[in-house]
Amino acid sequence: MAEFNALIHQPVRLRIMAALHALPPEARLEFGRLREMLDITDGNLASHLRKLEDAGYIQVEKTFVGRRPRTYIAITEAGRQAFEAHVEALKALLSWEEEE
């Protein structure tokens, strides 16, 4: 059976990766929008993003729009592949349970 990705398997990180994976290639989400989608605090989101960024699964870009800081998050190719492999492991688990 395929292996789960322990980093992605954590529920909040799984939701982050699912949201980013659903975007078209090269697209990104603004930090505030992602926070609203997940209904979590700034600190909680930042902590999870840091772990995903350290693993190379996401790219975080900090910029300014006018004088206001903005943070954008995008999935990397490595992140896309890791998420897809994790989803395949989940599918394999579900089909394995159906066969018994």
MOTA-V572838 format. One record per helix or strand of 3 or more residues. SS is the DSSP state (~ for helix, > for strand). FROM is the first residue (numbers start at 1). LEN is the number of residues. If there is no record, write none. Layout:
ss=<SS,SS>
from=<FROM,FROM>
len=<LEN,LEN>
This chain:
ss=<~,~,~,~,>,>,~>
from=<6,11,31,42,58,68,77>
len=<4,11,8,13,8,8,23>
